[in-house]
Structure formats: structure tokens, C-alpha cells
């Protein structure tokens, strides 16, 4: 049985996922060119040349390799693996498949949303869910009751799409996914949540193997197949991370780890709903799913930071917030929650308004939008 005393098996799974993604990505790049899964530059995008967008296939194959190692090496795998595996595998397969179709034949928002909801229901059906939410500062838990299903579906679909929306710069979504999955894995490891660790480790390895091809200047993009896949798996990992704890502040761990994509998505929704352009309610709702160039990373680019520097800044910020959430998970002090909120507010203010970083970028880097370092 796989236990937290079997680090070599987890390491073997991570290595298998990394090596598979590292070796298979060049093949996927060639395949994407052959079938026309290419992302062309336009006024909203940062890249200046055509780039393949089927990277999710390489990540998926890497994850599959890691799962195979765990299944073969783990022998009698923990019971929770058998319980949760269909939720992960079937749901991930659904969002990955609709993402692949969208990478090749651009789809509208409704079919993608329908498949995401179906994938979220699969996770719910196989026990990857939460029925209560801890109430910060009160020390009590809120029983969701009949609202549990819609709340769970909303959470999974929200995170799935948040990773798609944050995927606007070379290496950004994959790097943020790597950081988030690693932090979740640390919590799952400490808590002895073997089933959750089984699903986290292959994702970490696959992203590590994919990133060399995805960093600036990218040879391949994640595409919807990759961003949906990462977002979906992280949504499920965030649920498993909180399932074994009813501590008042346990909710801060997933919120802290996923803060950047969540804030960016929330900002995008309210921005698009509140547009000054005349429109009916239906048009405004459809507008929520339309792309624009006002995400956090776009704002930093517009302030003069080079793309690679924006990625480093946001990944460092996400790592810092996630680390604070990690501390909070094992230290249930209200002061820690207050510190997290204060640091989060200060970090975002610095990221969006700092002039010193902009000036430094103008001094030693090329203009935003050009491939740099």
C-alpha cells in the first residue's frame, strides 16, 4: 500500500511524469502543426508569431505515466484511490477532450461550460466534494445542506476557467499550476492523505517536464486542453486538501494558493458585466465569456514590464501567498489570517502600481511584448 512513508514511489511517479512530458512535447509540437492547432497573433495577444496550442496533450500523457507508476508500484493502492480515481480520470478526460476540440476547432462558450459542469458532477458523484465550509474568525462550520451540489459545481468550474483566463503569457499558467500543486502536495503529505498525494505528484512532474518548452519564448502553449486540465485537477486537489480538516481557517489554504487566478477571474467577470457599452442582460452575460486585454498580466505589461519578468513576479507572488496559506493551515491564529489579508493587499498594490519595477524594466530589458530572457 502506498503510504506517506513511501517517498521513493512518489518520486518515481514524478520522474516518470517529468520524463514523459519532456520527451513527448516535441512530438506534440509537430502534431499540432500538422493538424492546424496553431495560435495566431492578434492585437490582444502578446506573442508575435504562430505557436502550437496543444500542450495539454503532453501534460495529460505525463500525468498518465505518473499514475501508471503509482498503480504498478503501489500494489494494493489505498481505498480512497479506488473511490476518487474515476472522478479524477473521467472528469479530467472530459475537460481535456473539450479543450482539445477547442484548440483545433474554436468552440463557443456554452458547449465548453456544459462539459465542465458534467466533469464537476462526476467529481461530486465520486466523493470529491465538501459539504461544509469553515467560517473564518468564528471557529464554526457552515453546513451547506442542499446547496452543497451547486456550490461544489461552481467551485470546480470557477477554478477550471480561472486557469484558462490566467493563461496569457508564456509559462504563466503552467508555472502557477506547478506552484499550486506543490503546495497542495505538501499539505496532503503532512496530513497523510495518500489518495490526494497520488493525484498531485504526477501533475507536478508533468508540468515540470512541459515548462522548458512553454517558458518565454514558448515553443508551445498549453491551449484550452492544458489550462482546463490543470484548473480542473487543482480544483479537485483543493477540495481534498480541505476534506481532512474542519479547522476554522482551513479554507484559507486553497484560497491563498489559488488567489491570483481567482482574483483575476472575479475582476474579469465584474469588468465585463459592468461595461459602459449599451447592451441587454443577455449580451452582458455572453460578454463574460469574451476575451479581452485587461487581465492582471496585461496591466503589468502595459506598465512597461517585460513578459518574462511579469511571469516571475506573479509566480513569486503566488508562491508567497500560498506559503502563507500553508503556515495558516497549521497555525489557526486569527492574527495569521489578518497577516495573510494584509500581505495579499500590499502585494497586489505593489504589483499593479509599482513604478520602480517598471523603471528597472525600461533600463535593462526590451519592450513588453518582445521575447526576452
C-alpha positions in Angstrom: 0.0 0.0 0.0 1.2 3.5 -0.8 1.8 5.5 2.4 3.5 8.7 3.3 6.5 6.5 4.3 6.9 5.6 0.6 8.6 8.8 -0.8 10.6 6.8 -3.3 7.4 5.7 -5.0 6.1 9.2 -5.2 9.5 10.4 -6.5 9.4 7.6 -9.2 5.9 8.8 -10.3 7.1 12.4 -10.5 10.2 11.4 -12.5 8.1 9.3 -14.9 5.7 12.2 -15.5 8.5 14.6 -16.0 10.5 12.4 -18.4 7.3 11.6 -20.4 6.3 15.2 -20.8 9.9 16.2 -21.6 10.2 13.6 -24.3 6.7 13.8 -25.8 6.3 17.5 -26.1 8.4 17.8 -29.3 6.1 15.2 -30.8 3.0 17.1 -29.7 4.5 20.3 -31.3 4.9 18.5 -34.6 1.4 17.1 -34.3 -0.1 20.5 -33.6 1.5 21.9 -36.7 0.2 19.0 -38.8 -3.5 19.3 -37.6 -3.6 23.1 -37.5 -3.8 23.6 -33.8 -2.0 26.9 -34.0 -2.4 30.1 -32.1 -2.1 33.1 -34.4 -1.0 36.5 -33.0 -3.6 39.4 -32.8 -4.0 42.7 -31.0 -5.0 41.0 -27.7 -2.1 38.6 -27.6 1.5 39.1 -26.6 3.2 36.6 -28.9 4.3 37.9 -32.4 4.4 34.6 -34.3 2.3 31.5 -34.7 2.7 29.0 -31.8 1.1 25.5 -31.4 -1.5 25.3 -28.7 -2.0 21.6 -28.0 0.3 21.5 -24.9 -2.4 19.9 -22.8 -1.8 16.6 -24.6 1.8 16.5 -23.4 0.8 17.3 -19.8 -2.0 14.7 -19.9 0.4 12.0 -21.2 2.9 12.9 -18.5 0.2 12.6 -15.8 -0.9 9.3 -17.1 2.7 8.0 -16.9 2.9 9.0 -13.3 -0.4 7.3 -12.5 0.7 4.1 -14.1 3.9 4.1 -12.0 1.8 4.6 -8.8 -0.6 1.8 -9.7 2.1 -0.7 -10.6 4.5 0.2 -7.8 1.8 0.8 -5.1 0.3 -2.7 -5.3 -2.9 -2.6 -3.2 -3.5 1.1 -3.6 -5.3 3.0 -0.8 -9.1 2.5 -0.9 -9.6 6.2 -1.4 -7.7 5.9 -4.7 -10.4 3.5 -6.0 -13.1 5.8 -4.7 -11.7 9.0 -6.2 -9.9 7.7 -9.3 -13.0 7.8 -11.6 -13.7 11.4 -10.5 -10.2 12.5 -11.4 -9.8 10.3 -14.6 -13.2 10.7 -16.1 -13.6 14.4 -15.2 -10.1 15.3 -16.4 -10.7 13.4 -19.6 -13.9 15.4 -20.3 -12.3 18.8 -19.8 -9.2 17.7 -21.6 -11.3 16.4 -24.6 -13.4 19.6 -24.9 -10.2 21.6 -24.7 -8.6 19.6 -27.4 -11.6 20.2 -29.7 -11.4 23.9 -28.9 -7.7 24.0 -29.7 -8.4 22.7 -33.2 -11.9 23.9 -33.9 -12.7 27.0 -31.9 -16.0 26.4 -29.9 -18.5 28.7 -28.3 -18.7 29.1 -24.5 -21.9 27.1 -23.9 -20.6 23.6 -25.1 -17.4 24.1 -23.0 -19.4 25.2 -20.0 -21.7 22.2 -20.3 -18.8 19.7 -20.4 -17.2 21.4 -17.4 -20.4 21.1 -15.4 -20.6 17.5 -16.3 -17.0 16.9 -15.2 -17.7 18.7 -12.0 -20.7 16.5 -11.4 -18.5 13.4 -12.0 -16.1 14.6 -9.2 -19.1 15.2 -6.9 -20.5 11.8 -7.7 -17.3 10.0 -6.8 -16.9 11.7 -3.4 -14.6 14.6 -4.3 -16.7 17.3 -2.6 -17.2 19.4 0.5 -20.5 19.5 2.5 -19.5 22.3 4.9 -17.4 25.4 4.8 -15.3 26.7 7.8 -16.3 30.2 8.9 -13.2 32.4 9.3 -12.7 34.1 12.7 -15.8 32.4 14.2 -14.4 28.9 14.7 -17.6 27.2 13.4 -18.5 25.4 10.2 -21.4 26.1 7.9 -23.4 23.1 6.7 -24.2 23.7 3.1 -27.1 21.2 3.0 -29.0 21.2 -0.3 -26.7 24.0 -1.6 -23.7 21.6 -1.4 -24.0 20.4 -5.0 -24.3 23.8 -6.8 -21.6 25.2 -4.6 -19.2 22.3 -5.5 -20.1 22.6 -9.2 -19.5 26.3 -9.1 -16.1 26.0 -7.3 -14.8 23.4 -9.8 -16.0 25.3 -12.9 -14.6 28.5 -11.4 -11.1 27.2 -10.9 -11.2 25.4 -14.3 -11.9 28.6 -16.1 -9.7 30.7 -13.9 -6.7 28.8 -15.1 -7.8 29.3 -18.7 -8.1 33.1 -18.2 -4.7 33.5 -16.5 -3.0 31.6 -19.4 -2.0 34.8 -21.2 1.8 34.8 -21.1 4.5 32.2 -21.8 4.8 29.8 -18.9 2.4 31.7 -16.6 -0.4 29.2 -16.2 1.9 26.2 -16.1 4.2 27.8 -13.5 1.3 28.8 -11.3 -0.1 25.3 -11.6 3.3 23.8 -10.6 3.4 26.1 -7.5 -0.2 25.3 -6.5 0.1 21.6 -7.0 3.4 21.5 -5.0 1.8 23.4 -2.1 -1.3 21.2 -2.1 1.0 18.1 -2.2 2.9 19.3 0.9 -0.3 19.7 2.9 -1.6 16.3 1.7 1.7 14.7 2.6 1.8 16.1 6.1 -1.8 15.1 6.7 -1.2 11.5 5.4 -3.8 12.0 2.7 -2.3 9.3 0.4 -5.1 9.4 -2.2 -4.7 13.2 -2.7 -1.0 12.8 -2.9 -1.4 10.2 -5.7 -3.2 12.7 -7.8 -0.9 15.7 -7.0 2.5 14.2 -7.7 2.0 13.3 -11.4 0.7 16.7 -12.1 3.8 18.3 -10.5 6.1 16.1 -12.6 4.2 16.6 -15.9 4.3 20.4 -15.5 8.0 20.3 -14.7 8.7 18.4 -17.9 6.4 20.6 -20.0 7.7 24.0 -18.8 11.0 24.1 -20.7 9.0 24.2 -23.9 6.5 26.7 -22.5 8.7 29.4 -21.0 9.5 32.6 -22.9 9.8 32.3 -25.8 7.3 29.5 -25.9 7.6 26.7 -28.4 4.1 25.5 -27.5 1.1 26.8 -25.5 -1.0 24.9 -23.0 -4.1 25.6 -25.1 -7.5 25.1 -23.6 -6.8 21.4 -23.3 -4.0 22.2 -20.9 -5.4 25.1 -18.9 -8.8 23.3 -18.4 -6.9 20.2 -17.3 -4.7 21.9 -14.8 -7.6 24.0 -13.4 -9.8 21.0 -13.0 -7.2 18.9 -11.3 -6.2 21.8 -9.0 -9.9 22.4 -8.1 -10.2 18.7 -7.0 -6.9 18.8 -5.1 -8.1 21.9 -3.3 -11.2 20.0 -2.2 -9.2 17.0 -1.0 -6.8 19.3 0.8 -9.6 20.6 3.0 -11.5 17.4 3.5 -9.5 16.1 6.4 -9.7 19.3 8.4 -12.5 21.3 9.9 -10.3 23.9 11.4 -11.8 27.4 11.2 -9.1 28.7 8.9 -8.6 25.6 6.7 -10.4 27.5 3.9 -7.5 29.9 3.6 -5.2 27.3 2.2 -7.0 26.8 -1.2 -7.9 30.4 -1.3 -4.3 31.6 -0.8 -2.8 29.1 -3.2 -5.4 29.9 -5.9 -5.6 33.6 -5.1 -4.1 35.1 -8.3 -6.3 33.2 -10.8 -9.4 33.7 -8.6 -8.9 37.4 -8.2 -8.2 37.8 -11.9 -11.3 35.9 -12.9 -13.6 37.7 -10.5 -12.1 41.0 -11.7 -12.8 40.0 -15.4 -16.4 38.9 -14.7 -17.3 42.2 -12.9 -15.4 44.2 -15.5 -17.3 42.6 -18.4 -20.7 42.8 -16.7 -20.2 46.4 -15.8 -19.1 47.6 -19.3 -20.2 51.1 -20.2 -21.3 49.9 -23.7 -25.1 49.7 -24.2 -26.2 46.0 -24.0 -29.0 43.8 -22.9 -28.7 41.5 -20.0 -28.2 38.5 -22.3 -25.5 40.4 -24.2 -23.7 41.2 -21.0 -23.8 37.6 -19.8 -22.4 36.4 -23.1 -19.7 39.1 -22.8 -18.4 37.5 -19.7 -17.0 34.7 -21.9 -15.4 37.1 -24.4 -11.7 37.6 -24.3 -10.1 41.0 -23.6 -6.8 42.5 -22.8 -7.4 43.7 -19.2 -6.1 40.8 -17.1 -3.6 41.3 -14.3 -0.7 40.2 -16.6 -1.9 42.6 -19.3 -2.0 45.5 -16.9 1.6 44.8 -15.8 2.7 44.6 -19.4 1.0 48.0 -20.1 3.1 49.4 -17.3 6.3 48.5 -19.1 7.3 45.2 -17.6 8.7 42.6 -19.9 6.6 39.4 -20.3 9.2 37.1 -18.6 9.5 39.5 -15.7 5.7 39.6 -15.3 5.7 35.8 -15.1 8.4 35.8 -12.5 6.7 38.5 -10.4 3.3 36.7 -10.5 4.7 33.3 -9.7 6.7 34.7 -6.8 3.6 36.5 -5.6 1.6 33.2 -5.9 4.3 31.3 -4.1 4.3 33.8 -1.2 0.6 33.8 -0.8 0.5 30.0 -1.0 3.3 29.7 1.6 1.3 32.0 4.0 -1.7 29.8 3.4 0.5 26.8 4.2 1.5 28.3 7.5 -2.1 29.2 8.2 -3.2 25.6 7.7 -1.1 24.5 10.7 -1.4 27.7 12.8 -5.1 28.6 13.3 -4.5 32.1 14.7 -6.8 35.0 13.7 -3.6 37.1 13.5 -2.3 34.8 10.9 -5.4 35.3 8.8 -5.1 39.1 9.2 -1.5 38.9 8.1 -2.4 37.0 5.0 -5.0 39.5 4.1 -2.7 42.4 4.7 0.2 40.9 2.7 -2.2 40.0 -0.1 -3.5 43.5 -0.4 0.0 45.0 -0.3 1.4 42.6 -2.8 -1.3 43.3 -5.3 -1.0 47.1 -4.8 2.8 46.8 -5.4 2.3 44.5 -8.5 -0.2 46.9 -10.1 1.2 50.3 -9.2 5.0 50.0 -8.5 7.0 52.4 -10.6 10.4 51.1 -9.5 9.9 47.8 -11.2 8.7 49.5 -14.3 11.7 51.8 -14.4 14.1 48.9 -13.9 12.5 47.1 -16.8 12.9 50.0 -19.1 16.6 50.2 -18.1 17.6 46.6 -18.7 15.0 44.9 -20.9 13.3 45.0 -24.2 9.8 46.5 -24.6 6.8 44.5 -23.4 5.6 42.0 -26.0 9.0 41.1 -27.3 10.6 37.8 -26.4 13.1 38.4 -23.6 15.2 36.4 -21.3 
